[in-house]
Structure formats: C-alpha cells, structure tokens
Amino acid sequence: MSTTYKISFRTTLKNSRSFQRLHDCLKQLNVKHWAYDFQDFILTLTSDLSDFRRIQAALKSSGYVCQFVKLESLADSH
C-alpha cells in the first residue's frame, strides 16, 4: 500500500479562471483531494507522489508561481 503525503505550496490565484486552471492541472496529476486557503494563499493537497518537485513543476508550467512550504507523510506511525 502506498503512502499518502500532505503537500503545501504558497501560490496566488487571481480569479475564477485561474482557480479552474488549477483544478484542471491537479486533475491531470491525479490529485483527488486539495484545498486552497484564500486568506493565507496556501494550496494544500494529498498525493501518493512523494516528489513534490513534479507537482511544483506542473503547476509552474500552468503559469503558477509556487513556493514549496511543507511535505508530511500521512502514514500511520505505529
């Protein structure tokens, strides 16, 4: 079973079209769960992809300026 990661980026969405483009980009990356905090400009997503750089590169190629904030494993720590 693969490990799921919670990944956070700081980025700014300018309008609803930008939000839709973000949704489409994350869908192509097969990211099913994500949230955007409009107050703190933080995009948080869950993914089984531990290489956040691939996600960051895809977001940048879609026109977003993304600063990596945090990566944490959501695996049970028994």
HTML snippet that shows the backbone in 3Dmol.js (N, CA, C, O; Angstrom):
<script src="https://3Dmol.org/build/3Dmol-min.js"></script>
<div id="view" style="width:600px;height:400px;position:relative"></div>
<script>
const pdb = `
ATOM      1  N   MET A   1       0.845  -1.181   0.000  1.00  0.00           N
ATOM      2  CA  MET A   1       0.000   0.000   0.000  1.00  0.00           C
ATOM      3  C   MET A   1       0.891   1.244   0.000  1.00  0.00           C
ATOM      4  O   MET A   1       1.853   1.327   0.763  1.00  0.00           O
ATOM      5  N   SER A   2       0.569   2.189  -0.843  1.00  0.00           N
ATOM      6  CA  SER A   2       1.413   3.378  -0.962  1.00  0.00           C
ATOM      7  C   SER A   2       1.111   4.387   0.146  1.00  0.00           C
ATOM      8  O   SER A   2       0.003   4.448   0.677  1.00  0.00           O
ATOM      9  N   THR A   3       2.111   5.157   0.466  1.00  0.00           N
ATOM     10  CA  THR A   3       1.989   6.194   1.482  1.00  0.00           C
ATOM     11  C   THR A   3       1.366   7.434   0.862  1.00  0.00           C
ATOM     12  O   THR A   3       1.656   7.775  -0.285  1.00  0.00           O
ATOM     13  N   THR A   4       0.517   8.101   1.617  1.00  0.00           N
ATOM     14  CA  THR A   4      -0.089   9.348   1.164  1.00  0.00           C
ATOM     15  C   THR A   4       0.620  10.503   1.850  1.00  0.00           C
ATOM     16  O   THR A   4       0.967  10.427   3.029  1.00  0.00           O
ATOM     17  N   TYR A   5       0.827  11.568   1.098  1.00  0.00           N
ATOM     18  CA  TYR A   5       1.535  12.737   1.605  1.00  0.00           C
ATOM     19  C   TYR A   5       0.632  13.961   1.560  1.00  0.00           C
ATOM     20  O   TYR A   5      -0.198  14.104   0.662  1.00  0.00           O
ATOM     21  N   LYS A   6       0.804  14.831   2.527  1.00  0.00           N
ATOM     22  CA  LYS A   6       0.148  16.138   2.533  1.00  0.00           C
ATOM     23  C   LYS A   6       1.215  17.141   2.117  1.00  0.00           C
ATOM     24  O   LYS A   6       2.257  17.259   2.762  1.00  0.00           O
ATOM     25  N   ILE A   7       0.946  17.858   1.038  1.00  0.00           N
ATOM     26  CA  ILE A   7       1.923  18.776   0.459  1.00  0.00           C
ATOM     27  C   ILE A   7       1.313  20.173   0.432  1.00  0.00           C
ATOM     28  O   ILE A   7       0.158  20.345   0.042  1.00  0.00           O
ATOM     29  N   SER A   8       2.089  21.165   0.844  1.00  0.00           N
ATOM     30  CA  SER A   8       1.602  22.546   0.863  1.00  0.00           C
ATOM     31  C   SER A   8       2.502  23.444   0.031  1.00  0.00           C
ATOM     32  O   SER A   8       3.728  23.348   0.081  1.00  0.00           O
ATOM     33  N   PHE A   9       1.858  24.325  -0.738  1.00  0.00           N
ATOM     34  CA  PHE A   9       2.546  25.324  -1.548  1.00  0.00           C
ATOM     35  C   PHE A   9       1.919  26.683  -1.270  1.00  0.00           C
ATOM     36  O   PHE A   9       0.733  26.767  -0.950  1.00  0.00           O
ATOM     37  N   ARG A  10       2.698  27.735  -1.388  1.00  0.00           N
ATOM     38  CA  ARG A  10       2.165  29.094  -1.338  1.00  0.00           C
ATOM     39  C   ARG A  10       2.052  29.577  -2.780  1.00  0.00           C
ATOM     40  O   ARG A  10       3.032  29.575  -3.525  1.00  0.00           O
ATOM     41  N   THR A  11       0.852  29.987  -3.163  1.00  0.00           N
ATOM     42  CA  THR A  11       0.613  30.493  -4.511  1.00  0.00           C
ATOM     43  C   THR A  11      -0.587  31.427  -4.483  1.00  0.00           C
ATOM     44  O   THR A  11      -1.390  31.378  -3.551  1.00  0.00           O
ATOM     45  N   THR A  12      -0.714  32.259  -5.478  1.00  0.00           N
ATOM     46  CA  THR A  12      -1.810  33.218  -5.543  1.00  0.00           C
ATOM     47  C   THR A  12      -2.707  32.909  -6.730  1.00  0.00           C
ATOM     48  O   THR A  12      -2.228  32.722  -7.849  1.00  0.00           O
ATOM     49  N   LEU A  13      -4.014  32.858  -6.481  1.00  0.00           N
ATOM     50  CA  LEU A  13      -4.999  32.703  -7.547  1.00  0.00           C
ATOM     51  C   LEU A  13      -5.622  34.067  -7.786  1.00  0.00           C
ATOM     52  O   LEU A  13      -6.123  34.704  -6.859  1.00  0.00           O
ATOM     53  N   LYS A  14      -5.589  34.508  -9.031  1.00  0.00           N
ATOM     54  CA  LYS A  14      -6.039  35.869  -9.328  1.00  0.00           C
ATOM     55  C   LYS A  14      -7.542  35.971  -9.584  1.00  0.00           C
ATOM     56  O   LYS A  14      -8.147  37.001  -9.288  1.00  0.00           O
ATOM     57  N   ASN A  15      -8.155  34.908 -10.134  1.00  0.00           N
ATOM     58  CA  ASN A  15      -9.573  34.972 -10.474  1.00  0.00           C
ATOM     59  C   ASN A  15     -10.142  33.560 -10.608  1.00  0.00           C
ATOM     60  O   ASN A  15      -9.433  32.577 -10.394  1.00  0.00           O
ATOM     61  N   SER A  16     -11.425  33.464 -10.963  1.00  0.00           N
ATOM     62  CA  SER A  16     -12.068  32.151 -11.067  1.00  0.00           C
ATOM     63  C   SER A  16     -11.491  31.323 -12.212  1.00  0.00           C
ATOM     64  O   SER A  16     -11.464  30.096 -12.126  1.00  0.00           O
ATOM     65  N   ARG A  17     -11.038  31.960 -13.260  1.00  0.00           N
ATOM     66  CA  ARG A  17     -10.416  31.230 -14.370  1.00  0.00           C
ATOM     67  C   ARG A  17      -9.117  30.579 -13.898  1.00  0.00           C
ATOM     68  O   ARG A  17      -8.801  29.454 -14.284  1.00  0.00           O
ATOM     69  N   SER A  18      -8.379  31.287 -13.073  1.00  0.00           N
ATOM     70  CA  SER A  18      -7.149  30.753 -12.500  1.00  0.00           C
ATOM     71  C   SER A  18      -7.454  29.551 -11.602  1.00  0.00           C
ATOM     72  O   SER A  18      -6.703  28.576 -11.590  1.00  0.00           O
ATOM     73  N   PHE A  19      -8.553  29.625 -10.854  1.00  0.00           N
ATOM     74  CA  PHE A  19      -8.966  28.526  -9.988  1.00  0.00           C
ATOM     75  C   PHE A  19      -9.313  27.298 -10.829  1.00  0.00           C
ATOM     76  O   PHE A  19      -8.942  26.179 -10.475  1.00  0.00           O
ATOM     77  N   GLN A  20     -10.023  27.502 -11.938  1.00  0.00           N
ATOM     78  CA  GLN A  20     -10.391  26.389 -12.821  1.00  0.00           C
ATOM     79  C   GLN A  20      -9.147  25.767 -13.453  1.00  0.00           C
ATOM     80  O   GLN A  20      -9.061  24.546 -13.585  1.00  0.00           O
ATOM     81  N   ARG A  21      -8.193  26.599 -13.840  1.00  0.00           N
ATOM     82  CA  ARG A  21      -6.947  26.098 -14.431  1.00  0.00           C
ATOM     83  C   ARG A  21      -6.177  25.261 -13.405  1.00  0.00           C
ATOM     84  O   ARG A  21      -5.588  24.236 -13.747  1.00  0.00           O
ATOM     85  N   LEU A  22      -6.186  25.706 -12.149  1.00  0.00           N
ATOM     86  CA  LEU A  22      -5.553  24.946 -11.074  1.00  0.00           C
ATOM     87  C   LEU A  22      -6.239  23.589 -10.912  1.00  0.00           C
ATOM     88  O   LEU A  22      -5.573  22.561 -10.797  1.00  0.00           O
ATOM     89  N   HIS A  23      -7.558  23.593 -10.904  1.00  0.00           N
ATOM     90  CA  HIS A  23      -8.328  22.351 -10.794  1.00  0.00           C
ATOM     91  C   HIS A  23      -7.959  21.391 -11.920  1.00  0.00           C
ATOM     92  O   HIS A  23      -7.734  20.207 -11.673  1.00  0.00           O
ATOM     93  N   ASP A  24      -7.895  21.885 -13.141  1.00  0.00           N
ATOM     94  CA  ASP A  24      -7.560  21.046 -14.294  1.00  0.00           C
ATOM     95  C   ASP A  24      -6.148  20.481 -14.190  1.00  0.00           C
ATOM     96  O   ASP A  24      -5.918  19.315 -14.508  1.00  0.00           O
ATOM     97  N   CYS A  25      -5.215  21.297 -13.750  1.00  0.00           N
ATOM     98  CA  CYS A  25      -3.824  20.866 -13.598  1.00  0.00           C
ATOM     99  C   CYS A  25      -3.714  19.758 -12.556  1.00  0.00           C
ATOM    100  O   CYS A  25      -3.038  18.755 -12.788  1.00  0.00           O
ATOM    101  N   LEU A  26      -4.370  19.928 -11.415  1.00  0.00           N
ATOM    102  CA  LEU A  26      -4.304  18.926 -10.356  1.00  0.00           C
ATOM    103  C   LEU A  26      -5.019  17.643 -10.764  1.00  0.00           C
ATOM    104  O   LEU A  26      -4.623  16.550 -10.360  1.00  0.00           O
ATOM    105  N   LYS A  27      -6.067  17.777 -11.560  1.00  0.00           N
ATOM    106  CA  LYS A  27      -6.777  16.594 -12.059  1.00  0.00           C
ATOM    107  C   LYS A  27      -5.864  15.772 -12.966  1.00  0.00           C
ATOM    108  O   LYS A  27      -5.871  14.543 -12.898  1.00  0.00           O
ATOM    109  N   GLN A  28      -5.084  16.435 -13.811  1.00  0.00           N
ATOM    110  CA  GLN A  28      -4.138  15.733 -14.682  1.00  0.00           C
ATOM    111  C   GLN A  28      -3.079  15.003 -13.872  1.00  0.00           C
ATOM    112  O   GLN A  28      -2.576  13.966 -14.303  1.00  0.00           O
ATOM    113  N   LEU A  29      -2.737  15.528 -12.710  1.00  0.00           N
ATOM    114  CA  LEU A  29      -1.759  14.887 -11.827  1.00  0.00           C
ATOM    115  C   LEU A  29      -2.398  13.810 -10.947  1.00  0.00           C
ATOM    116  O   LEU A  29      -1.726  13.193 -10.120  1.00  0.00           O
ATOM    117  N   ASN A  30      -3.704  13.591 -11.136  1.00  0.00           N
ATOM    118  CA  ASN A  30      -4.464  12.605 -10.372  1.00  0.00           C
ATOM    119  C   ASN A  30      -4.509  12.942  -8.878  1.00  0.00           C
ATOM    120  O   ASN A  30      -4.508  12.050  -8.030  1.00  0.00           O
ATOM    121  N   VAL A  31      -4.548  14.237  -8.572  1.00  0.00           N
ATOM    122  CA  VAL A  31      -4.703  14.700  -7.188  1.00  0.00           C
ATOM    123  C   VAL A  31      -6.199  14.824  -6.926  1.00  0.00           C
ATOM    124  O   VAL A  31      -6.881  15.638  -7.548  1.00  0.00           O
ATOM    125  N   LYS A  32      -6.700  14.018  -6.010  1.00  0.00           N
ATOM    126  CA  LYS A  32      -8.139  13.986  -5.766  1.00  0.00           C
ATOM    127  C   LYS A  32      -8.586  14.912  -4.633  1.00  0.00           C
ATOM    128  O   LYS A  32      -9.709  15.417  -4.653  1.00  0.00           O
ATOM    129  N   HIS A  33      -7.728  15.135  -3.661  1.00  0.00           N
ATOM    130  CA  HIS A  33      -8.103  15.952  -2.505  1.00  0.00           C
ATOM    131  C   HIS A  33      -7.160  17.145  -2.386  1.00  0.00           C
ATOM    132  O   HIS A  33      -5.950  16.990  -2.220  1.00  0.00           O
ATOM    133  N   TRP A  34      -7.741  18.334  -2.475  1.00  0.00           N
ATOM    134  CA  TRP A  34      -6.936  19.536  -2.329  1.00  0.00           C
ATOM    135  C   TRP A  34      -7.825  20.665  -1.826  1.00  0.00           C
ATOM    136  O   TRP A  34      -9.048  20.621  -1.957  1.00  0.00           O
ATOM    137  N   ALA A  35      -7.192  21.664  -1.256  1.00  0.00           N
ATOM    138  CA  ALA A  35      -7.905  22.835  -0.744  1.00  0.00           C
ATOM    139  C   ALA A  35      -7.019  24.053  -0.938  1.00  0.00           C
ATOM    140  O   ALA A  35      -5.792  23.962  -0.934  1.00  0.00           O
ATOM    141  N   TYR A  36      -7.672  25.198  -1.107  1.00  0.00           N
ATOM    142  CA  TYR A  36      -6.932  26.450  -1.247  1.00  0.00           C
ATOM    143  C   TYR A  36      -7.419  27.429  -0.191  1.00  0.00           C
ATOM    144  O   TYR A  36      -8.617  27.689  -0.086  1.00  0.00           O
ATOM    145  N   ASP A  37      -6.507  27.965   0.580  1.00  0.00           N
ATOM    146  CA  ASP A  37      -6.813  28.951   1.614  1.00  0.00           C
ATOM    147  C   ASP A  37      -6.615  30.339   1.005  1.00  0.00           C
ATOM    148  O   ASP A  37      -5.482  30.780   0.808  1.00  0.00           O
ATOM    149  N   PHE A  38      -7.720  31.025   0.709  1.00  0.00           N
ATOM    150  CA  PHE A  38      -7.651  32.334   0.058  1.00  0.00           C
ATOM    151  C   PHE A  38      -7.068  33.411   0.972  1.00  0.00           C
ATOM    152  O   PHE A  38      -6.568  34.424   0.484  1.00  0.00           O
ATOM    153  N   GLN A  39      -7.124  33.211   2.274  1.00  0.00           N
ATOM    154  CA  GLN A  39      -6.586  34.202   3.199  1.00  0.00           C
ATOM    155  C   GLN A  39      -5.063  34.113   3.290  1.00  0.00           C
ATOM    156  O   GLN A  39      -4.373  35.132   3.270  1.00  0.00           O
ATOM    157  N   ASP A  40      -4.544  32.887   3.389  1.00  0.00           N
ATOM    158  CA  ASP A  40      -3.098  32.702   3.538  1.00  0.00           C
ATOM    159  C   ASP A  40      -2.404  32.325   2.236  1.00  0.00           C
ATOM    160  O   ASP A  40      -1.183  32.173   2.203  1.00  0.00           O
ATOM    161  N   PHE A  41      -3.185  32.171   1.151  1.00  0.00           N
ATOM    162  CA  PHE A  41      -2.648  31.811  -0.170  1.00  0.00           C
ATOM    163  C   PHE A  41      -1.890  30.488  -0.140  1.00  0.00           C
ATOM    164  O   PHE A  41      -0.828  30.357  -0.748  1.00  0.00           O
ATOM    165  N   ILE A  42      -2.447  29.505   0.576  1.00  0.00           N
ATOM    166  CA  ILE A  42      -1.806  28.200   0.697  1.00  0.00           C
ATOM    167  C   ILE A  42      -2.649  27.145  -0.021  1.00  0.00           C
ATOM    168  O   ILE A  42      -3.844  27.005   0.238  1.00  0.00           O
ATOM    169  N   LEU A  43      -2.012  26.416  -0.919  1.00  0.00           N
ATOM    170  CA  LEU A  43      -2.610  25.272  -1.588  1.00  0.00           C
ATOM    171  C   LEU A  43      -2.130  24.028  -0.852  1.00  0.00           C
ATOM    172  O   LEU A  43      -0.927  23.787  -0.747  1.00  0.00           O
ATOM    173  N   THR A  44      -3.070  23.239  -0.345  1.00  0.00           N
ATOM    174  CA  THR A  44      -2.737  22.005   0.354  1.00  0.00           C
ATOM    175  C   THR A  44      -3.383  20.856  -0.396  1.00  0.00           C
ATOM    176  O   THR A  44      -4.562  20.917  -0.743  1.00  0.00           O
ATOM    177  N   LEU A  45      -2.611  19.813  -0.643  1.00  0.00           N
ATOM    178  CA  LEU A  45      -3.144  18.671  -1.368  1.00  0.00           C
ATOM    179  C   LEU A  45      -2.621  17.379  -0.777  1.00  0.00           C
ATOM    180  O   LEU A  45      -1.600  17.361  -0.089  1.00  0.00           O
ATOM    181  N   THR A  46      -3.338  16.292  -1.056  1.00  0.00           N
ATOM    182  CA  THR A  46      -2.852  14.974  -0.667  1.00  0.00           C
ATOM    183  C   THR A  46      -2.546  14.204  -1.930  1.00  0.00           C
ATOM    184  O   THR A  46      -3.283  14.275  -2.914  1.00  0.00           O
ATOM    185  N   SER A  47      -1.457  13.472  -1.893  1.00  0.00           N
ATOM    186  CA  SER A  47      -0.997  12.737  -3.063  1.00  0.00           C
ATOM    187  C   SER A  47      -0.163  11.551  -2.614  1.00  0.00           C
ATOM    188  O   SER A  47       0.444  11.576  -1.543  1.00  0.00           O
ATOM    189  N   ASP A  48      -0.136  10.511  -3.440  1.00  0.00           N
ATOM    190  CA  ASP A  48       0.769   9.395  -3.153  1.00  0.00           C
ATOM    191  C   ASP A  48       2.124   9.637  -3.803  1.00  0.00           C
ATOM    192  O   ASP A  48       3.012   8.787  -3.744  1.00  0.00           O
ATOM    193  N   LEU A  49       2.272  10.789  -4.416  1.00  0.00           N
ATOM    194  CA  LEU A  49       3.520  11.165  -5.073  1.00  0.00           C
ATOM    195  C   LEU A  49       4.396  11.919  -4.076  1.00  0.00           C
ATOM    196  O   LEU A  49       4.079  13.046  -3.694  1.00  0.00           O
ATOM    197  N   SER A  50       5.482  11.307  -3.660  1.00  0.00           N
ATOM    198  CA  SER A  50       6.339  11.948  -2.660  1.00  0.00           C
ATOM    199  C   SER A  50       7.225  13.032  -3.265  1.00  0.00           C
ATOM    200  O   SER A  50       7.744  13.879  -2.539  1.00  0.00           O
ATOM    201  N   ASP A  51       7.404  13.016  -4.583  1.00  0.00           N
ATOM    202  CA  ASP A  51       8.266  14.002  -5.237  1.00  0.00           C
ATOM    203  C   ASP A  51       7.465  15.275  -5.510  1.00  0.00           C
ATOM    204  O   ASP A  51       6.876  15.432  -6.579  1.00  0.00           O
ATOM    205  N   PHE A  52       7.451  16.172  -4.541  1.00  0.00           N
ATOM    206  CA  PHE A  52       6.680  17.412  -4.675  1.00  0.00           C
ATOM    207  C   PHE A  52       7.188  18.252  -5.843  1.00  0.00           C
ATOM    208  O   PHE A  52       6.449  19.084  -6.367  1.00  0.00           O
ATOM    209  N   ARG A  53       8.441  18.046  -6.259  1.00  0.00           N
ATOM    210  CA  ARG A  53       9.000  18.844  -7.356  1.00  0.00           C
ATOM    211  C   ARG A  53       8.259  18.594  -8.662  1.00  0.00           C
ATOM    212  O   ARG A  53       8.136  19.498  -9.488  1.00  0.00           O
ATOM    213  N   ARG A  54       7.764  17.372  -8.857  1.00  0.00           N
ATOM    214  CA  ARG A  54       6.998  17.075 -10.075  1.00  0.00           C
ATOM    215  C   ARG A  54       5.682  17.861 -10.081  1.00  0.00           C
ATOM    216  O   ARG A  54       5.284  18.418 -11.104  1.00  0.00           O
ATOM    217  N   ILE A  55       5.022  17.894  -8.936  1.00  0.00           N
ATOM    218  CA  ILE A  55       3.782  18.662  -8.819  1.00  0.00           C
ATOM    219  C   ILE A  55       4.078  20.143  -8.982  1.00  0.00           C
ATOM    220  O   ILE A  55       3.355  20.846  -9.688  1.00  0.00           O
ATOM    221  N   GLN A  56       5.132  20.622  -8.336  1.00  0.00           N
ATOM    222  CA  GLN A  56       5.515  22.027  -8.428  1.00  0.00           C
ATOM    223  C   GLN A  56       5.834  22.400  -9.874  1.00  0.00           C
ATOM    224  O   GLN A  56       5.442  23.475 -10.328  1.00  0.00           O
ATOM    225  N   ALA A  57       6.534  21.539 -10.599  1.00  0.00           N
ATOM    226  CA  ALA A  57       6.880  21.804 -11.999  1.00  0.00           C
ATOM    227  C   ALA A  57       5.625  21.871 -12.865  1.00  0.00           C
ATOM    228  O   ALA A  57       5.530  22.719 -13.752  1.00  0.00           O
ATOM    229  N   ALA A  58       4.666  20.985 -12.614  1.00  0.00           N
ATOM    230  CA  ALA A  58       3.419  21.002 -13.383  1.00  0.00           C
ATOM    231  C   ALA A  58       2.637  22.281 -13.110  1.00  0.00           C
ATOM    232  O   ALA A  58       2.066  22.869 -14.028  1.00  0.00           O
ATOM    233  N   LEU A  59       2.607  22.710 -11.859  1.00  0.00           N
ATOM    234  CA  LEU A  59       1.918  23.956 -11.521  1.00  0.00           C
ATOM    235  C   LEU A  59       2.614  25.151 -12.168  1.00  0.00           C
ATOM    236  O   LEU A  59       1.955  26.051 -12.688  1.00  0.00           O
ATOM    237  N   LYS A  60       3.941  25.158 -12.134  1.00  0.00           N
ATOM    238  CA  LYS A  60       4.687  26.259 -12.755  1.00  0.00           C
ATOM    239  C   LYS A  60       4.460  26.292 -14.257  1.00  0.00           C
ATOM    240  O   LYS A  60       4.338  27.370 -14.839  1.00  0.00           O
ATOM    241  N   SER A  61       4.402  25.124 -14.895  1.00  0.00           N
ATOM    242  CA  SER A  61       4.181  25.100 -16.342  1.00  0.00           C
ATOM    243  C   SER A  61       2.768  25.553 -16.699  1.00  0.00           C
ATOM    244  O   SER A  61       2.504  25.926 -17.842  1.00  0.00           O
ATOM    245  N   SER A  62       1.856  25.521 -15.719  1.00  0.00           N
ATOM    246  CA  SER A  62       0.500  26.026 -15.931  1.00  0.00           C
ATOM    247  C   SER A  62       0.385  27.508 -15.605  1.00  0.00           C
ATOM    248  O   SER A  62      -0.698  28.086 -15.693  1.00  0.00           O
ATOM    249  N   GLY A  63       1.503  28.122 -15.229  1.00  0.00           N
ATOM    250  CA  GLY A  63       1.507  29.561 -15.014  1.00  0.00           C
ATOM    251  C   GLY A  63       1.463  30.013 -13.567  1.00  0.00           C
ATOM    252  O   GLY A  63       1.301  31.205 -13.305  1.00  0.00           O
ATOM    253  N   TYR A  64       1.600  29.099 -12.625  1.00  0.00           N
ATOM    254  CA  TYR A  64       1.555  29.466 -11.213  1.00  0.00           C
ATOM    255  C   TYR A  64       2.957  29.634 -10.655  1.00  0.00           C
ATOM    256  O   TYR A  64       3.870  28.881 -10.994  1.00  0.00           O
ATOM    257  N   VAL A  65       3.114  30.624  -9.801  1.00  0.00           N
ATOM    258  CA  VAL A  65       4.350  30.780  -9.043  1.00  0.00           C
ATOM    259  C   VAL A  65       4.095  30.082  -7.716  1.00  0.00           C
ATOM    260  O   VAL A  65       3.299  30.550  -6.902  1.00  0.00           O
ATOM    261  N   CYS A  66       4.772  28.961  -7.503  1.00  0.00           N
ATOM    262  CA  CYS A  66       4.536  28.138  -6.314  1.00  0.00           C
ATOM    263  C   CYS A  66       5.797  28.015  -5.489  1.00  0.00           C
ATOM    264  O   CYS A  66       6.856  27.636  -5.988  1.00  0.00           O
ATOM    265  N   GLN A  67       5.665  28.338  -4.234  1.00  0.00           N
ATOM    266  CA  GLN A  67       6.772  28.149  -3.303  1.00  0.00           C
ATOM    267  C   GLN A  67       6.427  26.961  -2.415  1.00  0.00           C
ATOM    268  O   GLN A  67       5.380  26.943  -1.767  1.00  0.00           O
ATOM    269  N   PHE A  68       7.312  25.972  -2.388  1.00  0.00           N
ATOM    270  CA  PHE A  68       7.101  24.797  -1.553  1.00  0.00           C
ATOM    271  C   PHE A  68       7.115  25.217  -0.093  1.00  0.00           C
ATOM    272  O   PHE A  68       7.980  25.984   0.330  1.00  0.00           O
ATOM    273  N   VAL A  69       6.152  24.713   0.680  1.00  0.00           N
ATOM    274  CA  VAL A  69       6.066  25.041   2.097  1.00  0.00           C
ATOM    275  C   VAL A  69       6.371  23.822   2.965  1.00  0.00           C
ATOM    276  O   VAL A  69       7.221  23.883   3.854  1.00  0.00           O
ATOM    277  N   LYS A  70       5.665  22.704   2.701  1.00  0.00           N
ATOM    278  CA  LYS A  70       5.807  21.567   3.610  1.00  0.00           C
ATOM    279  C   LYS A  70       5.371  20.275   2.933  1.00  0.00           C
ATOM    280  O   LYS A  70       4.470  20.273   2.095  1.00  0.00           O
ATOM    281  N   LEU A  71       6.025  19.170   3.307  1.00  0.00           N
ATOM    282  CA  LEU A  71       5.661  17.818   2.882  1.00  0.00           C
ATOM    283  C   LEU A  71       5.633  16.952   4.132  1.00  0.00           C
ATOM    284  O   LEU A  71       6.615  16.890   4.872  1.00  0.00           O
ATOM    285  N   GLU A  72       4.505  16.281   4.370  1.00  0.00           N
ATOM    286  CA  GLU A  72       4.448  15.391   5.523  1.00  0.00           C
ATOM    287  C   GLU A  72       3.733  14.100   5.153  1.00  0.00           C
ATOM    288  O   GLU A  72       2.770  14.107   4.385  1.00  0.00           O
ATOM    289  N   SER A  73       4.209  13.007   5.701  1.00  0.00           N
ATOM    290  CA  SER A  73       3.619  11.697   5.466  1.00  0.00           C
ATOM    291  C   SER A  73       2.370  11.554   6.318  1.00  0.00           C
ATOM    292  O   SER A  73       2.362  11.934   7.489  1.00  0.00           O
ATOM    293  N   LEU A  74       1.311  11.004   5.727  1.00  0.00           N
ATOM    294  CA  LEU A  74       0.079  10.765   6.469  1.00  0.00           C
ATOM    295  C   LEU A  74      -0.032   9.302   6.890  1.00  0.00           C
ATOM    296  O   LEU A  74      -1.097   8.858   7.317  1.00  0.00           O
ATOM    297  N   ALA A  75       1.063   8.552   6.773  1.00  0.00           N
ATOM    298  CA  ALA A  75       1.077   7.136   7.153  1.00  0.00           C
ATOM    299  C   ALA A  75       0.905   6.993   8.658  1.00  0.00           C
ATOM    300  O   ALA A  75       1.335   7.845   9.435  1.00  0.00           O
ATOM    301  N   ASP A  76       0.274   5.913   9.043  1.00  0.00           N
ATOM    302  CA  ASP A  76       0.125   5.621  10.477  1.00  0.00           C
ATOM    303  C   ASP A  76       1.495   5.387  11.078  1.00  0.00           C
ATOM    304  O   ASP A  76       2.280   4.600  10.551  1.00  0.00           O
ATOM    305  N   SER A  77       1.779   6.045  12.147  1.00  0.00           N
ATOM    306  CA  SER A  77       3.075   5.878  12.809  1.00  0.00           C
ATOM    307  C   SER A  77       2.899   5.007  14.045  1.00  0.00           C
ATOM    308  O   SER A  77       2.765   5.504  15.163  1.00  0.00           O
ATOM    309  N   HIS A  78       2.901   3.703  13.822  1.00  0.00           N
ATOM    310  CA  HIS A  78       2.753   2.738  14.924  1.00  0.00           C
ATOM    311  C   HIS A  78       4.096   2.264  15.373  1.00  0.00           C
ATOM    312  O   HIS A  78       4.187   1.448  16.291  1.00  0.00           O
TER     313      HIS A  78
END
`;
const viewer = $3Dmol.createViewer("view");
viewer.addModel(pdb, "pdb");
viewer.setStyle({}, {cartoon: {color: "spectrum"}});
viewer.zoomTo();
viewer.render();
</script>
